[in-house]
Amino acid sequence: MERKLISVDNIVIGGLQTLTITPQQEPPTTLQLIREVKLDYECITLAAHGNDVYVGTEDGKILKVSDKEKIEILENVNDSNSCFNGFCVYGENLYCLTGSDNPFIISKYDIRNTIEQVHSWNFDDPDAGMWGSKIAITQNQLVVADIAHSRLTIFSLTGQLIRYVDCPQFRDYSWVCICVSPSNSDVIIVSDYDSDRVFAVNLTTRAVLWTNSDIINPQGIVSYGSEHILVTKTDSNTQLWILNANTGQP
């Protein structure tokens, strides 16, 4: 399958609007551009924290973009080949998956003042270097998409291995992104670019709860409100697909 890389060197910040006054229950109906922030680096993944946005770049930099559009370079991770493959904020900590070769590194940073690495551990997945945001945090545990071994790997927040959840839907060298279901903290929702599928996996029962194959080459995925997830794909045009988190239906 041919892959098309889209170079992204700006952050687009938008607002989602609904037809009702309860956006936590209703799906969004429009997407309105608020502003764009121009960067000097290609951004791979990002995470919002309060009024700030933390950005992981293709060349291994951690940027912080404030609501005043001030851009700071907080950290250079390892070397210029250390691409970010996962990025999330939990409490006052930023968790990153980075690397240029196996084993990859999961790092925990304290972001209360500037940024300080407080812990790191290895992650063994030869396919982790494929693009996509492969980590999510739920129930005080960090979940990683382990592509080469066709599973979800679950760690404590300090790096102790807890268990594996088989995920045979993964293909070798897949571009995979994951997020936590907004309606069930025990469910991880996966977008798989290569198989044209978005699907939900229960971490306890290990069952695949639903699969949606309507989106060609899905990639970015995030929870919205209490019942929906938003999915986009690698494209020069910004489009969002809105799926019900419990059924996978549009």
Stockholm file with secondary structure:
# STOCKHOLM 1.0

chainA/1-250         MERKLISVDNIVIGGLQTLTITPQQEPPTTLQLIREVKLDYECITLAAHGNDVYVGTEDGKILKVSDKEKIEILENVNDSNSCFNGFCVYGENLYCLTGSDNPFIISKYDIRNTIEQVHSWNFDDPDAGMWGSKIAITQNQLVVADIAHSRLTIFSLTGQLIRYVDCPQFRDYSWVCICVSPSNSDVIIVSDYDSDRVFAVNLTTRAVLWTNSDIINPQGIVSYGSEHILVTKTDSNTQLWILNANTGQP
#=GR chainA/1-250 SS CCCCCCCCCEEEEEEEECSSSCTTTSCCCEEEEEEEEECSSCEEEEEEETTEEEEEETTSEEEEECTTCCEEEEEECSSTTCEEEEEEEETTEEEEEEESSSSEEEEEEECSSSCEEEEEEEECCTTTTSSSCCEEEETTEEEEEETTTTEEEEEETTSCEEEEEECTTCCTTCCEEEEECSSCTTEEEEEETTTTEEEEEETTTCCEEEEECCSSSEEEEEEETTTEEEEEESSSSCCCEEEETTTCCC
#=GC SS_cons         CCCCCCCCCEEEEEEEECSSSCTTTSCCCEEEEEEEEECSSCEEEEEEETTEEEEEETTSEEEEECTTCCEEEEEECSSTTCEEEEEEEETTEEEEEEESSSSEEEEEEECSSSCEEEEEEEECCTTTTSSSCCEEEETTEEEEEETTTTEEEEEETTSCEEEEEECTTCCTTCCEEEEECSSCTTEEEEEETTTTEEEEEETTTCCEEEEECCSSSEEEEEEETTTEEEEEESSSSCCCEEEETTTCCC
//
